[in-house]
Amino acid sequence: MSIWTCLSVLVACDDSAAPGWTLGGDAWASTGTTGDGPTSVTEASPLTPTTTEATLTCGDGVIDPGEVCDDGNREPDDGCDAACMPIAAVEWTYTHNGGAGKDDVASGVAIDRTGRVFVVGAEVVQSRDALIVALAPDGAELWRKTIDSSGFEDAFVEVAVDGNNHVYAAGYEEIAAGVKAAVIRGFSADGEDLWKFSEAPPAAGVSGIDGLALGDGALYSTGSEDGPNSRLVVRRHEIATGAAVWKTSTQADASAAFAGGIAVWGPHMIAVGSALVGTELHPLIVQVTHTGEVAWTAIESRHRGAWSDAAAIGNAGDVVLAGRIEPVNGQGFDVATRRITVEGSALWAQTIDHVAGFDDGRGVAVGAGQAIFVAGAVTTSSGDSEIFGARLSGAGERRWTHVNANRGVGLDDHGTAAAFGPGFIVLAGDAQVAGEGANVWVRRFSAE
């Protein structure tokens, strides 16, 4: 999820034009490309029952015609609802209020092999500070720390965990008034500091890191960097020290380019984000080799939008993207998910329009059996933004969706990040509480 879109204002994330700073999303439009890019798309269908009525035998433990699941009861919140359709099974919810009555957010989540959940974001007390929280598999808080590097604004945007349970948190630190540097910090599983990487923008302005991925014995990052024109940046880091081995950047033949997420597979990686075309932002895909060369870029031209995150899937180098698109100009944005090959060919696209409004996919994760989970925010009939999650199959079929309906009218909430653990799924974001501003919000679901 891009720091330019949401963390610059912490919780608001609107889109239509260029910074300060905004993104959108796209799907199966014709594309403008440099090199090879997306070529074709099959739109996936949501999972639907074979009958329009709930069967009379729902709840008997037998999957009958017209039923997608049957767990032997008609309880609505245990993974199979009263109509025998799959639904999210909530296991626990964690929230955190920084105590200042201001906005505290989660923007990244990762899970280690023991099931510990690491959440990163920002907390506001005297200033905006970078936040990292470690949760036990049962949701209990293990440790929490905030980092204020220079007394200005700091925030973590993304987090990754390696096979040794080392944790890498990335985002930005404000090193002087109005000057933000890209930063990554390494931690042990117990929160001990291991190392720090920081790089200031080439000119007075802002830079940061939006996406992290592990692969090939290294840590890869993508971010946006100010200069004469904003550019999408990809770096390879030494995993033991955080030092940058190489750095490459691109404007993708546009006026400016902004980063979202990154996925690593084989000899290449896919970085995603948005490109400024005229006064509008359009989805951007960039393929980079492991030696730091830009292999190709692709800007989708027909619809406004952006890709916010990417994750590797399968054994052939495929990548799943999440973001938002505007299918019809002026008709609002939808949550968008797409599976592409490492060459950029689109295999399927899935869009979710909750109600006619502003819907946004911000994070994506891949689990066992090529299960996909998308985190985001959708506009409800009240006009408020609510936390949203969608479980998809590897073929793009919609298994279930989850909307966290905040009881307070006029309180906007946002889902921002997703991760799979052993037998479960985690969705993270922020939820508004009257008098407290936004609070960090983390929910664990049972994975079917």
LUMFI-604890 format. One line per field, with one value per residue (C-alpha): residue number from 1; residue in three letters; x, y, z. Coordinates in steps of 0.001 Angstrom, whole numbers, plus 500000, padded with zeros to 6 digits. Each point is the difference from the previous one (the first is absolute). Layout:
<atoms>
i c(NUM / ...)
aa c(ALA / ...)
u c(X / ...)
v c(Y / ...)
w c(Z / ...)
</atoms>
This chain:
<atoms>
i c(1 / 2 / 3 / 4 / 5 / 6 / 7 / 8 / 9 / 10 / 11 / 12 / 13 / 14 / 15 / 16 / 17 / 18 / 19 / 20 / 21 / 22 / 23 / 24 / 25 / 26 / 27 / 28 / 29 / 30 / 31 / 32 / 33 / 34 / 35 / 36 / 37 / 38 / 39 / 40 / 41 / 42 / 43 / 44 / 45 / 46 / 47 / 48 / 49 / 50 / 51 / 52 / 53 / 54 / 55 / 56 / 57 / 58 / 59 / 60 / 61 / 62 / 63 / 64 / 65 / 66 / 67 / 68 / 69 / 70 / 71 / 72 / 73 / 74 / 75 / 76 / 77 / 78 / 79 / 80 / 81 / 82 / 83 / 84 / 85 / 86 / 87 / 88 / 89 / 90 / 91 / 92 / 93 / 94 / 95 / 96 / 97 / 98 / 99 / 100 / 101 / 102 / 103 / 104 / 105 / 106 / 107 / 108 / 109 / 110 / 111 / 112 / 113 / 114 / 115 / 116 / 117 / 118 / 119 / 120 / 121 / 122 / 123 / 124 / 125 / 126 / 127 / 128 / 129 / 130 / 131 / 132 / 133 / 134 / 135 / 136 / 137 / 138 / 139 / 140 / 141 / 142 / 143 / 144 / 145 / 146 / 147 / 148 / 149 / 150 / 151 / 152 / 153 / 154 / 155 / 156 / 157 / 158 / 159 / 160 / 161 / 162 / 163 / 164 / 165 / 166 / 167 / 168 / 169 / 170 / 171 / 172 / 173 / 174 / 175 / 176 / 177 / 178 / 179 / 180 / 181 / 182 / 183 / 184 / 185 / 186 / 187 / 188 / 189 / 190 / 191 / 192 / 193 / 194 / 195 / 196 / 197 / 198 / 199 / 200 / 201 / 202 / 203 / 204 / 205 / 206 / 207 / 208 / 209 / 210 / 211 / 212 / 213 / 214 / 215 / 216 / 217 / 218 / 219 / 220 / 221 / 222 / 223 / 224 / 225 / 226 / 227 / 228 / 229 / 230 / 231 / 232 / 233 / 234 / 235 / 236 / 237 / 238 / 239 / 240 / 241 / 242 / 243 / 244 / 245 / 246 / 247 / 248 / 249 / 250 / 251 / 252 / 253 / 254 / 255 / 256 / 257 / 258 / 259 / 260 / 261 / 262 / 263 / 264 / 265 / 266 / 267 / 268 / 269 / 270 / 271 / 272 / 273 / 274 / 275 / 276 / 277 / 278 / 279 / 280 / 281 / 282 / 283 / 284 / 285 / 286 / 287 / 288 / 289 / 290 / 291 / 292 / 293 / 294 / 295 / 296 / 297 / 298 / 299 / 300 / 301 / 302 / 303 / 304 / 305 / 306 / 307 / 308 / 309 / 310 / 311 / 312 / 313 / 314 / 315 / 316 / 317 / 318 / 319 / 320 / 321 / 322 / 323 / 324 / 325 / 326 / 327 / 328 / 329 / 330 / 331 / 332 / 333 / 334 / 335 / 336 / 337 / 338 / 339 / 340 / 341 / 342 / 343 / 344 / 345 / 346 / 347 / 348 / 349 / 350 / 351 / 352 / 353 / 354 / 355 / 356 / 357 / 358 / 359 / 360 / 361 / 362 / 363 / 364 / 365 / 366 / 367 / 368 / 369 / 370 / 371 / 372 / 373 / 374 / 375 / 376 / 377 / 378 / 379 / 380 / 381 / 382 / 383 / 384 / 385 / 386 / 387 / 388 / 389 / 390 / 391 / 392 / 393 / 394 / 395 / 396 / 397 / 398 / 399 / 400 / 401 / 402 / 403 / 404 / 405 / 406 / 407 / 408 / 409 / 410 / 411 / 412 / 413 / 414 / 415 / 416 / 417 / 418 / 419 / 420 / 421 / 422 / 423 / 424 / 425 / 426 / 427 / 428 / 429 / 430 / 431 / 432 / 433 / 434 / 435 / 436 / 437 / 438 / 439 / 440 / 441 / 442 / 443 / 444 / 445 / 446 / 447 / 448)
aa c(MET / SER / ILE / TRP / THR / CYS / LEU / SER / VAL / LEU / VAL / ALA / CYS / ASP / ASP / SER / ALA / ALA / PRO / GLY / TRP / THR / LEU / GLY / GLY / ASP / ALA / TRP / ALA / SER / THR / GLY / THR / THR / GLY / ASP / GLY / PRO / THR / SER / VAL / THR / GLU / ALA / SER / PRO / LEU / THR / PRO / THR / THR / THR / GLU / ALA / THR / LEU / THR / CYS / GLY / ASP / GLY / VAL / ILE / ASP / PRO / GLY / GLU / VAL / CYS / ASP / ASP / GLY / ASN / ARG / GLU / PRO / ASP / ASP / GLY / CYS / ASP / ALA / ALA / CYS / MET / PRO / ILE / ALA / ALA / VAL / GLU / TRP / THR / TYR / THR / HIS / ASN / GLY / GLY / ALA / GLY / LYS / ASP / ASP / VAL / ALA / SER / GLY / VAL / ALA / ILE / ASP / ARG / THR / GLY / ARG / VAL / PHE / VAL / VAL / GLY / ALA / GLU / VAL / VAL / GLN / SER / ARG / ASP / ALA / LEU / ILE / VAL / ALA / LEU / ALA / PRO / ASP / GLY / ALA / GLU / LEU / TRP / ARG / LYS / THR / ILE / ASP / SER / SER / GLY / PHE / GLU / ASP / ALA / PHE / VAL / GLU / VAL / ALA / VAL / ASP / GLY / ASN / ASN / HIS / VAL / TYR / ALA / ALA / GLY / TYR / GLU / GLU / ILE / ALA / ALA / GLY / VAL / LYS / ALA / ALA / VAL / ILE / ARG / GLY / PHE / SER / ALA / ASP / GLY / GLU / ASP / LEU / TRP / LYS / PHE / SER / GLU / ALA / PRO / PRO / ALA / ALA / GLY / VAL / SER / GLY / ILE / ASP / GLY / LEU / ALA / LEU / GLY / ASP / GLY / ALA / LEU / TYR / SER / THR / GLY / SER / GLU / ASP / GLY / PRO / ASN / SER / ARG / LEU / VAL / VAL / ARG / ARG / HIS / GLU / ILE / ALA / THR / GLY / ALA / ALA / VAL / TRP / LYS / THR / SER / THR / GLN / ALA / ASP / ALA / SER / ALA / ALA / PHE / ALA / GLY / GLY / ILE / ALA / VAL / TRP / GLY / PRO / HIS / MET / ILE / ALA / VAL / GLY / SER / ALA / LEU / VAL / GLY / THR / GLU / LEU / HIS / PRO / LEU / ILE / VAL / GLN / VAL / THR / HIS / THR / GLY / GLU / VAL / ALA / TRP / THR / ALA / ILE / GLU / SER / ARG / HIS / ARG / GLY / ALA / TRP / SER / ASP / ALA / ALA / ALA / ILE / GLY / ASN / ALA / GLY / ASP / VAL / VAL / LEU / ALA / GLY / ARG / ILE / GLU / PRO / VAL / ASN / GLY / GLN / GLY / PHE / ASP / VAL / ALA / THR / ARG / ARG / ILE / THR / VAL / GLU / GLY / SER / ALA / LEU / TRP / ALA / GLN / THR / ILE / ASP / HIS / VAL / ALA / GLY / PHE / ASP / ASP / GLY / ARG / GLY / VAL / ALA / VAL / GLY / ALA / GLY / GLN / ALA / ILE / PHE / VAL / ALA / GLY / ALA / VAL / THR / THR / SER / SER / GLY / ASP / SER / GLU / ILE / PHE / GLY / ALA / ARG / LEU / SER / GLY / ALA / GLY / GLU / ARG / ARG / TRP / THR / HIS / VAL / ASN / ALA / ASN / ARG / GLY / VAL / GLY / LEU / ASP / ASP / HIS / GLY / THR / ALA / ALA / ALA / PHE / GLY / PRO / GLY / PHE / ILE / VAL / LEU / ALA / GLY / ASP / ALA / GLN / VAL / ALA / GLY / GLU / GLY / ALA / ASN / VAL / TRP / VAL / ARG / ARG / PHE / SER / ALA / GLU)
u c(500000 / 501450 / 501067 / 499105 / 496339 / 499064 / 502726 / 500564 / 496597 / 500008 / 496471 / 498514 / 500687 / 498130 / 500982 / 499562 / 503091 / 503632 / 501558 / 499654 / 500256 / 497287 / 499552 / 497296 / 499608 / 499285 / 499202 / 499590 / 500436 / 502198 / 503488 / 502827 / 503265 / 503757 / 501150 / 497623 / 497013 / 496540 / 498339 / 496672 / 497647 / 497263 / 497633 / 499422 / 496587 / 498998 / 499022 / 496188 / 497536 / 498259 / 496604 / 498585 / 498475 / 501658 / 499330 / 497772 / 502732 / 502654 / 501563 / 499812 / 503731 / 499496 / 500766 / 496857 / 499264 / 499865 / 502363 / 503642 / 500730 / 498159 / 501619 / 497096 / 498445 / 498438 / 502227 / 500876 / 503610 / 501860 / 501161 / 496745 / 496875 / 496324 / 499585 / 502917 / 502267 / 503617 / 500551 / 502900 / 500585 / 501389 / 502394 / 501099 / 500376 / 502781 / 499866 / 502458 / 499431 / 503117 / 498300 / 500078 / 496557 / 501567 / 500481 / 501927 / 500128 / 501226 / 501304 / 501958 / 499790 / 502193 / 499940 / 502938 / 500154 / 498888 / 496823 / 501142 / 498434 / 502084 / 498081 / 501518 / 498604 / 500035 / 498939 / 499375 / 500873 / 502137 / 500941 / 499302 / 502281 / 500709 / 498261 / 500683 / 497970 / 500570 / 496956 / 499887 / 497966 / 497108 / 500058 / 501735 / 502479 / 503576 / 501795 / 499536 / 502373 / 499864 / 502872 / 500451 / 503243 / 500307 / 496929 / 498131 / 497706 / 500844 / 497917 / 500392 / 498055 / 500979 / 501469 / 501544 / 501241 / 502715 / 500591 / 502085 / 497086 / 501850 / 497611 / 500517 / 497868 / 500125 / 498546 / 501350 / 501644 / 499893 / 503633 / 499273 / 496830 / 498350 / 502838 / 499109 / 502523 / 499339 / 500677 / 500120 / 500694 / 500865 / 498778 / 500265 / 496773 / 500246 / 500280 / 503757 / 501508 / 502175 / 500768 / 498694 / 500060 / 499147 / 500337 / 498990 / 498250 / 502243 / 498488 / 498250 / 496655 / 498641 / 500915 / 498938 / 499592 / 496596 / 500689 / 502334 / 500663 / 502493 / 501647 / 503306 / 501581 / 499352 / 497449 / 498394 / 498165 / 498004 / 499078 / 499479 / 502659 / 499700 / 502266 / 499382 / 497152 / 498894 / 501316 / 499283 / 503098 / 501067 / 502944 / 501728 / 501242 / 502471 / 497810 / 502647 / 500585 / 497289 / 502612 / 498820 / 501811 / 498393 / 497267 / 498008 / 497189 / 497556 / 497365 / 498608 / 499843 / 497447 / 500090 / 500556 / 499846 / 499044 / 500573 / 497571 / 501254 / 502543 / 500117 / 503103 / 500032 / 502882 / 502357 / 497557 / 497818 / 496803 / 499585 / 496609 / 498565 / 498642 / 501158 / 498951 / 498527 / 498926 / 498272 / 498789 / 501550 / 499939 / 501110 / 503674 / 501933 / 503817 / 502104 / 503555 / 502717 / 502037 / 502912 / 497963 / 499056 / 496506 / 498783 / 496696 / 497341 / 496265 / 497545 / 496322 / 498347 / 496236 / 499045 / 501314 / 501468 / 503022 / 501392 / 500748 / 501558 / 501328 / 500729 / 501562 / 497701 / 500463 / 503097 / 500188 / 500870 / 496464 / 499227 / 496719 / 499319 / 497571 / 498851 / 497032 / 498518 / 497402 / 498148 / 497890 / 501312 / 498398 / 498202 / 502293 / 502773 / 499742 / 502272 / 502129 / 502011 / 501880 / 502268 / 502790 / 502900 / 503545 / 500022 / 496978 / 497254 / 496755 / 498361 / 496870 / 498591 / 497507 / 498332 / 497744 / 497538 / 498539 / 497502 / 500291 / 502822 / 503717 / 501425 / 503712 / 502258 / 503125 / 501709 / 500188 / 501395 / 500297 / 499693 / 499982 / 498285 / 500335 / 497370 / 499807 / 498913 / 499464 / 499836 / 498384 / 497239 / 496502 / 497316 / 496762 / 496469 / 500567 / 502771 / 502672 / 503145 / 500234 / 502702 / 499698 / 501508 / 499433 / 501078 / 500587 / 501198 / 503110 / 497667 / 498414 / 496736 / 498583 / 499638 / 498783 / 500216 / 500062 / 498963 / 500633 / 496991 / 500916 / 496869 / 500934 / 498673 / 502579 / 502929 / 502241 / 501986 / 502536 / 501461 / 503593 / 501919 / 499535 / 502076 / 499600 / 501185 / 499876 / 496271 / 498869 / 499758 / 500693 / 498455 / 501416 / 499049 / 498457 / 496604 / 498584 / 498782 / 498135 / 502341 / 503055 / 500537 / 501146 / 501244 / 502240 / 497724 / 501057 / 497681 / 500802 / 497768 / 500075 / 501252 / 497700)
v c(500000 / 503339 / 502547 / 502715 / 499010 / 499291 / 500641 / 503542 / 500709 / 496824 / 498778 / 501833 / 498340 / 501625 / 499831 / 501804 / 502017 / 500510 / 500697 / 500934 / 496835 / 497818 / 496683 / 498092 / 496570 / 498307 / 496678 / 498677 / 503157 / 500304 / 500934 / 502268 / 498097 / 500247 / 496500 / 497110 / 500538 / 498651 / 498530 / 498396 / 499398 / 497560 / 501504 / 497608 / 499288 / 500184 / 496780 / 499750 / 497293 / 497915 / 501006 / 503347 / 498653 / 498568 / 496271 / 498681 / 497603 / 502652 / 499233 / 496209 / 499569 / 498701 / 502151 / 499691 / 501483 / 503768 / 500012 / 501046 / 498965 / 498351 / 499933 / 498405 / 503202 / 503244 / 502370 / 503041 / 500785 / 496700 / 499632 / 498704 / 502151 / 499158 / 499700 / 497521 / 502500 / 500598 / 502939 / 501294 / 498227 / 502615 / 498706 / 503238 / 503756 / 502188 / 503799 / 502617 / 503653 / 502139 / 502011 / 503454 / 499768 / 500261 / 497672 / 496750 / 497629 / 496612 / 499883 / 496736 / 496488 / 496889 / 496620 / 497799 / 496213 / 499774 / 501965 / 503255 / 503046 / 503130 / 503194 / 503320 / 503486 / 503307 / 501352 / 503624 / 501306 / 503159 / 499324 / 497248 / 497081 / 496716 / 497102 / 496252 / 497517 / 496251 / 497847 / 496395 / 497522 / 500505 / 503789 / 500896 / 502863 / 498746 / 503304 / 503399 / 502839 / 503419 / 501759 / 503776 / 500557 / 503803 / 501400 / 500356 / 497530 / 496318 / 497080 / 496365 / 498972 / 496371 / 497028 / 496648 / 497012 / 497579 / 496322 / 500896 / 502002 / 503270 / 502881 / 502829 / 503144 / 502709 / 503431 / 503515 / 502219 / 503791 / 501093 / 503750 / 502024 / 498871 / 497594 / 496316 / 497205 / 496391 / 497694 / 496285 / 498646 / 496413 / 498439 / 496673 / 498138 / 501442 / 503594 / 500487 / 502451 / 498277 / 502698 / 503098 / 501122 / 503619 / 501988 / 503631 / 501185 / 501409 / 503450 / 501564 / 498250 / 496567 / 496390 / 496783 / 496257 / 498505 / 496318 / 497232 / 496495 / 497253 / 497832 / 498728 / 500441 / 503753 / 502609 / 502050 / 503284 / 502374 / 503581 / 503460 / 502679 / 503724 / 501797 / 502033 / 497513 / 497246 / 496550 / 496413 / 498545 / 496366 / 498957 / 496746 / 499912 / 497805 / 498088 / 500006 / 503768 / 501673 / 501618 / 500679 / 497807 / 501805 / 502511 / 500666 / 502436 / 500824 / 502524 / 497405 / 502588 / 501961 / 503344 / 498205 / 496492 / 498901 / 496668 / 497572 / 496454 / 497481 / 496235 / 497892 / 496844 / 498234 / 502349 / 502903 / 502101 / 501913 / 503448 / 501685 / 503445 / 502830 / 502370 / 503592 / 500406 / 503578 / 500865 / 496466 / 496936 / 496643 / 496515 / 499206 / 496702 / 499898 / 496866 / 500170 / 497354 / 498842 / 502067 / 503180 / 500469 / 501151 / 497313 / 501682 / 502359 / 500039 / 502825 / 499209 / 502838 / 499520 / 500163 / 502085 / 498160 / 498280 / 496781 / 500202 / 496586 / 496819 / 496428 / 496976 / 497016 / 496487 / 498339 / 501711 / 503547 / 501386 / 503097 / 501162 / 503756 / 501991 / 503581 / 501922 / 500859 / 502364 / 497811 / 502913 / 503542 / 501904 / 496936 / 499290 / 497506 / 496260 / 497592 / 498359 / 496781 / 498506 / 497012 / 500479 / 497961 / 501191 / 501256 / 502175 / 498046 / 500183 / 496671 / 501324 / 503123 / 500321 / 503233 / 500542 / 502894 / 500011 / 502785 / 502853 / 501910 / 500052 / 496499 / 499276 / 496938 / 500827 / 496736 / 496432 / 496754 / 496427 / 496914 / 496216 / 498567 / 503360 / 501543 / 503787 / 502612 / 503658 / 502805 / 503329 / 502479 / 500314 / 502654 / 498847 / 501294 / 502463 / 501631 / 498922 / 498066 / 496579 / 497353 / 497356 / 496586 / 497525 / 496360 / 498809 / 496762 / 499842 / 500062 / 503244 / 498544 / 501919 / 497740 / 502598 / 503652 / 501745 / 503570 / 501317 / 502260 / 502775 / 500972 / 503679 / 501972 / 502350 / 497871 / 498811 / 496763 / 498415 / 496556 / 500325 / 496717 / 496230 / 496950 / 496221 / 498024 / 496279 / 499342 / 503603 / 503385 / 503444 / 503281 / 503278 / 503656 / 502796 / 500529 / 503304 / 500321 / 503120 / 502173 / 497875 / 500551 / 496947 / 496971 / 497195 / 497072 / 496371 / 497008 / 496296 / 497654 / 496242 / 498855 / 497397)
w c(500000 / 498961 / 502595 / 497523 / 499990 / 503557 / 502536 / 498783 / 501532 / 502109 / 499362 / 497025 / 496662 / 497127 / 496356 / 496756 / 499258 / 500821 / 503430 / 502549 / 499891 / 498466 / 498248 / 498173 / 498347 / 496667 / 498419 / 496475 / 497925 / 496969 / 501095 / 499078 / 500494 / 499791 / 499085 / 500663 / 502257 / 500778 / 496923 / 500883 / 502898 / 500893 / 502542 / 502889 / 501428 / 503656 / 501726 / 500014 / 501073 / 497360 / 501339 / 501014 / 503212 / 503094 / 500133 / 502740 / 501129 / 500661 / 503368 / 499827 / 499335 / 496450 / 496951 / 497926 / 496554 / 500325 / 503015 / 499807 / 503606 / 502902 / 503437 / 501822 / 501377 / 498848 / 501983 / 497865 / 501028 / 500148 / 496404 / 498499 / 500276 / 500433 / 496215 / 499792 / 498271 / 501095 / 502344 / 502054 / 503320 / 502406 / 502683 / 501695 / 499532 / 501406 / 500229 / 501228 / 500906 / 500314 / 502738 / 498420 / 498456 / 496555 / 497053 / 500548 / 497030 / 498880 / 496432 / 499804 / 501465 / 499838 / 501774 / 500968 / 499984 / 503643 / 499284 / 501586 / 498328 / 499367 / 499282 / 498933 / 499534 / 501845 / 503379 / 500903 / 503460 / 499923 / 496368 / 497509 / 500855 / 498234 / 501744 / 500104 / 502043 / 500506 / 500779 / 501149 / 497932 / 502437 / 499498 / 503271 / 499711 / 500396 / 499582 / 498432 / 499188 / 498389 / 498249 / 499763 / 498122 / 500005 / 501716 / 496715 / 498218 / 499633 / 498769 / 499047 / 496917 / 499339 / 501866 / 499023 / 502016 / 498832 / 500767 / 503051 / 501430 / 499454 / 499405 / 497480 / 500302 / 497324 / 499405 / 500467 / 502599 / 499918 / 500427 / 499736 / 499680 / 496758 / 499067 / 500251 / 499481 / 499010 / 502948 / 500838 / 503480 / 500843 / 503258 / 501735 / 500746 / 503521 / 498772 / 500351 / 497504 / 497382 / 497421 / 498266 / 496370 / 499182 / 496789 / 499546 / 496819 / 497257 / 500575 / 502961 / 500041 / 500787 / 499353 / 501636 / 499664 / 499247 / 499295 / 501210 / 498685 / 500875 / 497365 / 498678 / 503436 / 499942 / 501009 / 497234 / 500437 / 497865 / 500737 / 498569 / 499849 / 499440 / 497575 / 496844 / 499544 / 502356 / 499112 / 500992 / 501659 / 500518 / 502187 / 500899 / 503608 / 501838 / 502398 / 502764 / 500017 / 497918 / 497764 / 496432 / 497457 / 497077 / 499317 / 496843 / 499252 / 497238 / 498990 / 497574 / 497199 / 502037 / 501755 / 503316 / 501449 / 503510 / 501727 / 501618 / 500676 / 498740 / 499392 / 499313 / 497913 / 498226 / 498160 / 499968 / 502238 / 499391 / 501569 / 499741 / 500571 / 497891 / 497288 / 499421 / 496518 / 499454 / 503257 / 500787 / 501564 / 498213 / 501079 / 499493 / 499866 / 499883 / 499541 / 501377 / 499775 / 503003 / 498699 / 500119 / 496359 / 499039 / 497589 / 499083 / 501255 / 499280 / 500610 / 499601 / 498192 / 499741 / 503673 / 502863 / 502953 / 501523 / 501323 / 503714 / 500720 / 498395 / 501107 / 498287 / 499385 / 498605 / 498553 / 496612 / 501009 / 500147 / 502084 / 501563 / 500031 / 502122 / 499598 / 498690 / 496622 / 498625 / 497465 / 498729 / 500135 / 502854 / 501425 / 502958 / 500659 / 500668 / 501854 / 497299 / 499988 / 497073 / 499435 / 497452 / 498714 / 500675 / 496395 / 500775 / 498231 / 501963 / 500847 / 501720 / 501589 / 502830 / 501090 / 503000 / 500121 / 503518 / 499332 / 497544 / 501651 / 500679 / 500503 / 500251 / 500217 / 502003 / 500926 / 498685 / 501378 / 498706 / 502196 / 499721 / 496953 / 498216 / 502261 / 499534 / 502510 / 499117 / 502577 / 499286 / 500695 / 498558 / 500131 / 501612 / 499521 / 502876 / 497969 / 502479 / 499150 / 501678 / 500406 / 497281 / 499329 / 497181 / 499803 / 496418 / 498458 / 497840 / 496996 / 501166 / 501324 / 502935 / 503071 / 502508 / 500882 / 503357 / 500851 / 503505 / 500507 / 502423 / 501957 / 499973 / 497045 / 498529 / 501210 / 497160 / 500400 / 497653 / 499402 / 498822 / 500281 / 499851 / 500949 / 500235 / 503006 / 500734 / 499727 / 500266 / 498268 / 501457 / 498828 / 501360 / 499723 / 502052 / 501601 / 501212 / 503578 / 501090 / 502078 / 499200 / 496295 / 498073 / 501917 / 498780 / 499067 / 499409 / 499480 / 499637 / 498000 / 499730 / 496602 / 498488)
</atoms>
